[in-house]
Amino acid sequence: MSLIKFKYLRKQRIAILILILTLTSMLFSITAYSFLGFYNGFTSYVGEGKGVIAIYSKAGSTPFTGIVPITAVNKIASVKGVIATSPEVIAPSMINGQSVFVRGVLPQELAQLNQITITQGSSLNLNNTDSAIIGQGAAQRLNLKTGDNILVISVLSQKYVQLQIKGIFQTSSSLNDEVLVPLYVGQWLRGLTYNEVTLIRVKIDPAQTNANQLYQVIANHTQTAKPSPSPTPTSEAQKELQALIPLTSSGINIQNIGVEESQQFMSSYLDRYGISQDTLIILSIIVLVFASGTATCAMALFIRQHSSDIDILRSIGASTKKIKIDLSLKMLVWALIATTIGTVISALLLIIFQKIGYLQVLSHTITFQLDPLIIVANIILLSLLIMINVARAELKQ
Amino acid sequence: MQSLTFKMLFRKKGTASAIIAIALLIALLASINSLLNNINAETTVLSALSSTGQTYIITSTNSTSLSDSHIDANLINQIRNNSNVNYATSQQLTQATLTTKSGNYTINILAVDNVQAYLNNRRASINGSISQKPSETDVGIILSQLASINKNDSVQITVNNQRAQLKVVGITQTTQQSDTQLIMPLATLQNLTQQNSTVSFIEFSLKNPDTNNKSIKNITQILPNDVKVTKIQQITQFAQSINNQTTNFINVWSIAIYAVVIAASYVMATRLVNEAKYELYTLRTLGTKKKATISLIITHALIIAFIGTIIGLAVGIVGTQVAATGVRWVWGNTQLAPFLQPEQAMQILLLALAASLLGSVYPAVKTTQIMAKEQPA
């Protein structure tokens, strides 16, 4: 006798159990998606994929505080396979009493690494000495619009600048939460000389070159290069920069320079604090385990509420094993429904809180991206919980 | 009679598991908040340790930028007369059209009452001399390159349709915004605009960094209400802003936890009603009113939530501290010392009780309604 089609469980109680499983699933999803959103956002901070290389200072305790000589740009710009080199200065700053990251860039070079769409106003040029463009996320958070004058106060140096918002841009990267300024404005705010930058991002053709080769090029130049009054610019943007600011050739201490794929470079900072994708997933699973007490109570209650129905089934010959298998199968389907609803609700909640600016870490919005691994983990964990609880359930009178 | 029933309710099988379910959820909240407190405290301590300098600017209260600020030009005398002040200059920031042999440019003029003090304070390198006469100006190095201006060139500036011909006496480099500006004596700009009652802002620095807070308090007291003092290099404010963002993030996450606490209380109250039907019916038969039965079920849920929360707080804090000690032993990270503020513990307790109340009301009311229907009149 199969019990699958036998409707001995009450719909209202099923709905309540599904609701509780949904809440448990939602807690796991919110934890996992927000933690991984932070991790993915942080690791893709300087670029995603194998095509973007970061040249950085190993001495910097954070990705925002390293110092790299700008001369390294010219050493690698002519390497075959290098598509674009973007020297950048990241300056933690305050605008209208709120924290924000200001990034000094060569706009033309940056455009080759990040697709930036101007939604209001106009784009930024290196010659726009007192202008900035601002990401949509940052503009919304700081309540700024095109034409506004802003006072930017530095965090790492005793400097301040007044800038006018020239445009608002949209991008899928973390730049959406930042303010972009000409490279030299970033250098003022970060307290660097015109010969220094925070990092250099390089877009390469992975088929032609790689991080190791670029490191070797810089190392070779360091050993052979003779001091010259100024480095030779290679790209148009660098020539433009050279025409504006007085660059001098400075030595490179190769031991302090790191060249890595961008995501590897950023994840290495998190690794120092024991944060990795795996540890965050484990943390999310621990959260689910802690929340499983409620689901366990709910399942025990559900079985108890149906004890009289189960007794009838037993009295007409259904074995305990059969009833347990039937309960498990039915609950597994409910777990699937709960996971789906839980994932949808958590996604909606995260998107709503993201829109109203509550999901910010280090002044960058936590990005939400559906991850099949989390959905599968959610289903497996709930299924395990169900099977353990049904197996432990005492169905005898 | 009711107290006896109450004792009997607590002896039911599901009580322990209900307490554990709530305790585990609260332990999560307590541990995450403890870790967050530790991170925030470390950030604040580190930011306070950093050298933050002692430069400030005075602008008008309602301004959000330097150019829209207008403050009394005589205020500079009060600032300079203050014994704690090391350096002070009043400055006017104005947009102008610059005409050179290479073309017209929209630029910012920075007019300073003491150009020499201003450039010295910024450790400027100067190719030429410092402008002192009304017909002289210095040019920032980036602007000089952009507009192809050389030392001893003659340039024309236009402000509000008023023109002036100036001689460039020096090219300056400060690695600050003045590198993109025309720097001239304040009197030169005031002559051109015929306005000398207000300036954009005053920049000043203090003599003794150790007494910064006291000195700023003294200065603020003598200033009129329509001006504000802003510190340059805002490390502490930045750290606080970042900490607030993390706290907001954890608060959002906590909502999900409290939602599960509501569910746990619902399950707990429903289970209680299910398991204690006999006791509750006995009470009803003996004349206990509907409201008293409801309050009995809700009170039971609240007490379980209270015990669960206390246990959860203890487990969360102790567990995190034990884990932190383990981490310190293994990795030697001595900065990991999680803690929970008493007011945070109180907040968690109150929110857990509120969530429990919310979760237990429906089963309590519904049960008494069913009992009332089943009970003969």
Interface residues (C-beta under 8 A of the other chain):
Chain A: I16 L19 I20 L23 T24 M26 L27 I30 T31 S34 P92 S93 M94 N96 G97 Q98 S99 N127 T129 D130 D148 N149 I150 L151 I153 S154 V155 L156 S157 Q158 K159 Y160 V161 Q162 Y184 V185 Q187 W188 L192 T193 Y194 A243 L244 I245 P246 G274 V287 F290 A291 G293 T294 T296 C297 A298 A300 L301 R304 Q305 S346 L349 F353 Y358 L359 Q360 V361 L362 S363 I366
Chain B: G14 S17 A18 I20 A21 I22 A23 L24 L25 A27 L28 G53 T55 I57 T59 T64 S65 L66 S67 D68 L93 I107 N108 I141 I142 L143 Q145 L146 Q173 T175 Q176 Q177 D179 T180 T230 K231 I232 Q233 Q234 I235 Q237 F238 S241 I242 Q245 T246 N248 F249 N251 V252 W253 I255 A256 I257 A259 V260 A263 A264 Y266 V267 M268 T270 R271 N274 E275 V327 W331
